[in-house]
Amino acid sequence: MVVSRSMAELQRAFASLRVYNYRLYYIGQFVSQSGTWMQRLAQAWLVLNITHSPFALGTVNLLQALPVTIFSLFGGVIADRLPKRRLLLFTQSVATVQAIALATLTSLGVIQIWEIYVLALLLGASNAFDNPARQSFPIELVGRKDVANAVALNSTLMNGSRILGPSMAGVAIATIGVGGCFWLNAVSFLAVIGSLVAMRPAEFYAAPQLQRGPAGRLLREGISYTFRTPAVLSLLFALLFIGMFGYNFNTFVPLVSRFLLHTNSFQYGLLFTALGAGSLLAALAVAFARGHSERSVYLGGAAFMVLLAILGMSRIYALSVGVLMITGMASIVFSTAVQTRLQLIVANEFRGRVMGIYTLLQQGSTPFGAMFIGGISETWGVEAAIESSATIGLLGLCCAWLYSRRHRAEEAAADAIMGATESN
């Protein structure tokens, strides 16, 4: 009885992988995201070796995220207007070209900081259209019934790759060099492109009707829907502050590694591995969970910010590894709860546009956070930058919670008045 119950729970946790198209998508994304993490670490290492400047690292992260800030809302519109599989094939091909260019220039020994800036912009432009489509695609692969499970499993692949990619990057930087990391990433894109080509479109679940009309009107409709739906707005408001001041790991971790812990390349990679390990454990736990309450959003976000503050105070490598692992857990509880609730409560015809806003706030807001962190680090030090970011993120989360609580109280009062009126 116990064994059969355990097997049933295990099957439920991985239910989406029974679907052929989602299984292909999962495997291709895992390989590709592992390569992407290798490139992220190698790029940060390269920038610091060239410039020795926290501000330059912040600038690279700014430029890579800036197109997401500018174009992700339109990316959401495009995701509602075009077949998502076709759109993803295009964006992944652009990212492949970017990786090949970065690998070639680095391997030839002619790479300059301005070239890294330009290529970061190109990758960011691809991500601005890729992310809304990718975030809203799972429901077409597995259907509404299993979408919460698919979102959780997406977190396992993202964070499993966060373990594998940095581990490989730390070793690869020391053996085949930064250029070798970039080449491995370029090759990894073949997996996700191949998985998209091999999918069976006839087995897709019913997709929302493709939206027609001027892009500007569709965009206004998506923003208007968000603002008139308090349950959606409160989640996105919380994500704004956590995204801007919390999800800047590509800036935080290299700065902590170089200026607070003074690590070598292998230890640097291990910091990201610890972050990914904690995230993976949390993602697996979420995959077993039956639901994602609003409480998970705010408790997960608060724990995330407090742990980030502790990381900024640590000067002991082993302690920082442990804190990063727990930070990864908290970050996944928050992000998965937000994304799952959005997938379930957003109307089908607005899903792409709302996920465009989600992308803007989670990733497109990071340029401002990256510049803030880089500027504060340059002036007052890395610890001051991390503590300031954690404090602002926590204050924003509290404001979102108060807004949500007030809205629920207003709804309860309105229901009570309606009930009294009907009884009379």
N, C-alpha and C positions, 0 to 999 in steps of 0.2 A: 504493500500500500504506500509506504513512504517512498520507495524507489519509483513507483509509477507516478506519484504526485510530483516528485523531483523532476522526472523526465518531462512531465507535462509543463512544468514551470520553465524548464530549459527550452522546450519547443516554442513556448509562448514568447520567451525573451528574444528568440531569433526567427520569429514568424515571417518577417518580411523576406528573409533569405530564401524562402521556398519559392518565391516568384522569380522566374527566369530573368526577366529584364532587370529587376532590382539587383539580383545576384551579380550580373555582369557589371552593372553600374557600381556596385560596392567594391568589387575587386579592382576595376579600373581606377576608381577614385583613390583607393588605398595606395596603389603603386605610385600614382601621379602626385598625391599629396606628400608622400614620403620624399620624393624628389624635390618638391617645392620647399619642404622644410630644410633639406640640405642646402638649397640655394639661399634661403633666408639667412641661415647661420653663416654660410661662406661669404655672402655679400656684406654682412655686418662686419665680419672679421677683416675683409678686404678694405672696407672704408676706413676702419680704425687704423689699419696698418699704413694706409696711404696718407691719412690726414692727422691722426692722433687727436681728433676733435669730436667731443660729444655732440656739438652743434651740427657737424657735417653728417653724423649718423642720423640725427633728428631730421635733417633736411632730406636725406634719402627716403626715410619713412614718410615724411610729409609728401614728397613728390609722388611716391607710389600710391598713397592713399588719396591724393588730391583729386584725380579723375573720378574716383568713387564718390567723393563729396559732390562733385559738379554734375556727374552724369548718372548716378545710380537711380535717381527718381525716373529718368527717361529710360534707364535699363529696365525698370519695373514695367513701364508702359510697353516697351518692346516685348517683354516676356508675356504680356497679356495679348499681344497682337500676332506673334509668330509662334510656330511650333517650337517647343523648348529644345527638343533634341537637335533640330537643325541649327538653332542659335548656339547651343553648346559646342557643336562641332566647329563652328566658326571661331568662337572665342578661345577654345583650346588650341586651335591651329595658330592663332596669333601669339598665344603664350609660348608655344613651341618655338616660333621664329625668334622671339625675344630671348629665350634661353640659349639658343644656338649663337646669336650675336654676342651675348655676354660671355659665353664660353670661348668663342673664337678670339675676341679681343684680349681676354685674360690669359689664355694659353700662349698667345703671341707676345705677351709681355708689354703691350702698348696701351693697356686700359688706363684711362684718366678719369678723374672724379666727375667731370662734366658728362662723360659718356655714361657713367653709372646713373647720373641724374636723368638723362634722356631715356635710357632703357627702363628705369623705374617708372617714368611717366607712361611709357608704352604698356608695361605690364598692368599698371593701374587702370588704364583705359580699357583693357581687356576684362579686368575684374569687375568694372562698373556694370558691364552687360552680362557677364558670366554669373555673378553671384545671385541676382534676383531670379534668374532662370533656374539655377541649380537649387536654390532654397525652396522654390515652389514646384519643382519637378517630382519629388517623391510621391505625392498624392496621385499623380498620373501613373506611377509605376506599381503602386500597391493598393490604391483605393483608400477611401476615407476610414474604413475600419481599422487598418493597420498603419495609418500615417503616424500616430504617436510612436509606435515601435520603430518605424523607419527613421524618424527624426533622432531617436535615441541611438539607433545603430549608426546613423551618420556621425554622431558624436564619437562612437567607438572607433570608426575608421579615421576620423580626423585626429583623434588623440593617440590612436595606435601608430599613425604615421608620425605624430609628434615625438613618439618614443624612438621609432626606427630611424627616422630622418636625421635627427641630431646625433644619435649614436654613430650612424654612418658618417656624418659630416665631421665629427671630432676626429675620427680615425682617418678619413679621406684627406682632410686638410693637412694632417701630419705626414701622409704617405704620397698621395698623387697630387696634392696641392689644391688651391682654391679653384683653378680652372677645371680640374677633374670633377669637382662637385657640380659645377655648372653643366658639364657634359652629361653626367649621370641624370641630372634633372631633365635635360632635353630629351634623352632617351625615354624617360619615365612617362612622358606625355603620350607615347605611342599606345600605352595600355588603356588610357581613358578614351582616346580617339577610337581605338579598336573596339572597345566595349560599346560605344555609341553606335558605331557602324553595324555591329552584330545584333543589336536589339531587334525585336519583332514588334513593329508598330501596331500590328493587328491585336496584340495582347495588351496594349495600353488600356488603362481604365478610362472611363469617360472623362475627357478633359473639359474644363470650362469653355464655353463658347468664345472663340477668338473675338476680341473687341475691335470695333471699327470706329473710324472717325479721326479728327485731328488729334495729334499727340498732346497738344496743349490742353484741349478739353478733357481728354482722358486723364491727364495728370491732375488737373484741378478737381475732377471727380474723386480720384483716389485720395487726395489730401483732404477734401471736404468730408469724405466718408470717415477718415481717421479722426478728425476733430469732432465729429458729431457722435462718435462711438466711444464713450468714456472708458469702457473696459479695454479697448485697444490703445487709446491715448495714454492711459496710465502706464501700461507696459512699455510703450515706446519712450515715454519720458524717463522712466527708470533706465532704459537701455542707453539713452543719450549720455547720461553722466558716467555710467559704468563703461560704455564704449570709449568715450573720450579719455577718461582718466584711469581706466583699469586695464583695458585690452591693448595696452601698448607694450606687450611682452618683447616685441622685436626691438624696442628701445630700452626698456628696463633691464632685461637680462644681460645684454652685452655691456651696459654701463656698470651694473653690479659686478659682473665678472671682471672687467678690466680695472675699475677704479676703487671698488670696495673689497673685493676678494683677491685680486691680482692672480688670476688663474692662467693655466696653459690652455692650449686648444682642446685637449681631451677633457679637461675639467669643465671648460666652457660648454662643450657639447652635452656633458652629463647634467648640467643645470637644466637645459631644455628637456633632456630625457626625463628628469624627475618631474618637471611640470607636466609632461605628457603622460607619465605613468599615473600620476594622481588623477588626471583628467580621464584617462581610460578606465580606471577603477570606478570613478563616479558615473561614467557613461554606461558601463555594464550594469551598475546598480539601478540606474534610471531605466534601462531596458527591461529589467524585471518588474519595475514599479507599474502599478495599474493606472496611475493618474499623476497629474502635475498641477498642484494647487497654486493659488496666488501666493500662499504663504511661502512656498518654495522659492518664488521669485525674490521676495524681500529678505528672507533669512539667508539665502544663498549669496545675494548681492552684498549684504552687510558683512558676512563672514569673509567674503572675497576682499573687501576693502581693508578690514582689520588685519588680515594676514599680509596684505601688501605693505601696510605700515610696519609690521614686524620685520619683513624682509629688508626694508630700508635701514633698520637699526642693526642688523646682523653683520658681524665681521668674521664669523666662524663658518668655514665652508660647509661642514657637515650639517650645521643648523640651517643654513640657507637652502641646502638640498631638501631637507625635510619640510621646511616652510613652503618651498615652491611646490612640492608634491601635494600638500594640503590645499594650497592656493589653487592648484589645478582642479582639485575636487570641487571646491566652492564655485569656481568659475563655470564649470560644466553644469552644476545644479542650477545656477542662475540662467545661463544661456539656453539650456535645453527646456527649462520651464517656460521661459519667455517664448521661444520659437514654437513649442508644442501648443501652448494656449492660443497663439496667433493663428496657427494652422487650423485649429478647431473652431474658433469663434469668428474668424473673418469670412465674409460672404465670398462664395466661389469666384464671382466675376471681378472681385477686387484683390484676389490673393497675390497676383504678380506685383501689383502696384504697392500693396502694403509690405511685401517682402523687399521691394525696392527701397522703401523707407527704412525697413529693418536693416538692410545693408548699409544705407547711408549712416545710420546712427551707430551701428556696431563697428563698421570699418571706415566709413567716410568721415566720421568725427575724429578719428585718430590723428589726422594731420595736425589739428590744433593741439591735441594732447602731446604729440611728438615734439612740436616746436616749444610748447610750454616746458616739457621735461628737459629738452636740450638746452633751452635758455636758462632755466633755473639751475641746471647742473653746471653750466659754464660759469655762472655768477656765484652761486651759493653752495654748490656741491650736489652730488648725486643723492645723498640722503635727504636733503631739503626738498629736492624735486619729487622724490617718492612719497614723502610724508604729506606734502602739499596735495599731490594727486589723490592720495587715499582719503584725505579729509574732504576735499571737494566732491569726490565720488559718493562718499557716505552722506553728505548733506543733500545732494541731488536725489539719492535714493529715498531719504526720509521725506522729501517734498512729494515725490511720486506716491509714496505710501499714504501720506495725509490726504492727497487728492482722491485716491482710490477709496479711502475710508469715508471721506465726506460724501462721495457719490453714492456709495452703498447706503449710507444713512438717509440721504435724500430719497433714494428709491424705496427704502423701507417705509419712510414717512408717507410717500405718495401712495404706496400700496395700501397702507393702513387707512388713509383718507378714502381711497377708492372702495375699500371693503366696507367702511362705515356708511358711505353713500348708498351702496348697493343694498345693504341690510335695511336701510330706512325706506 
